[in-house]
Amino acid sequence: MRNITLCSLIAVAALIALPTWANAVSLPTIQLGVNETDNPRQIAATIEVLLIFTVLSMAPAILLMTTSFTRLVVAFSFLKHAMGTQQMPPSQVLIALALFLSLFIMSPVFSKINTTAVQPYLAEEIELTEAFTKAVNPLRDFMYKQTRQKDLALFISFAKMDKPQNKDDIPTSVLIPAFMISELKTAFQIGFILFLPFLVIDMVVASVLLSMGMMMLPPVMVSLPFKLLLFVLVDGWYLIVGSLVKSFGV
C-alpha cells in the first residue's frame, strides 16, 4: 500500500513539473507551406531541387540504360548458368562486380561530365538547362560508339524522322533504346561464346557415362568439377573481365 501511494505521489509531482520543463527546453518544429515571393530566383531554385530529386530517383534506370552495366551483368549471368554452379557466385556478388566495373569503364565519361557540367553549375557559371545538355553529351558519345547502325536505323524509322546527317541530329530518345538492344545483342553473343567450352565438357562427360552404363548418374554432377578445374587453369575471371572491359574500347 505504501509503495502504491509513493508511486502516485511521484506521478503527480512529475505532472506538475512537466509544464515547467517543457518551457525550459525548446523543441524544433517543422512547417510546410506555400508562400508568395517577388524573387523569381527562389522559384527557379525550388524547381531545380525538384528536378535534381527526380533525376536521383531515376538513377537506377539511368544506370541500366546509358552505361556498360547491362552488357556486364548479362554476360556474368550467362557465365553462371554455363558453369552450372547454381548459387555460386551469389547474384549480389555478380551485380556488385558489374557495378564497379561499370564505374571503372565509365570513369572517363563521368569525369568529363563533372568537369563540363557539374562543377560549372555548382559554381553558378551556367544554368540548369545548359548543365543538363553538357552532362548528356558525353553519355551520348559513349552510347553512339557502342550502338550498331542497324539498331539506330530501326528506331529512326519508328520515329518517322528524316535521315540524320550526323550523330548530333539523333535525338536522345532514339539513341537510348538503340543502345539498349545493341548491348543486349552483344551480351548474348558473349554468352554464346562462354557456353561453348562448358557445353563440350557436358557432352564428353555424358558420352563417357553413357558408354559406361551409368545412365542414372546425373552428368552435371560429374562435369561440374571439370568445369571448375578448366575455369581455374585458364584464369577465367582474368580472361572474361579483361575481354569485357576491352570490348568497350578501354
Secondary structure, 3 states (H helix, E strand, C coil): CHHHHHHHHHHHHHHHHHHHHHHHCCCCCCCCCCCCCCCHHHHHHHHHHHHHHHHHHCHHHHHHHHCCHHHHHHHHHHHHHHHCCCCCCCHHHHHHHHHHHHHHHHHHHHHHHHHHHHHHHHCCCCCHHHHHHHHHHHHHHHHHHHCCHHHHHHHHHHHCCCCCCCHHHCCHHHHHHHHHHHHHHHHHHHHHHHHHHHHHHHHHHHHHHHHCCCCCCCHHHHHHHHHHHHHHHCCHHHHHHHHHHHCCCC
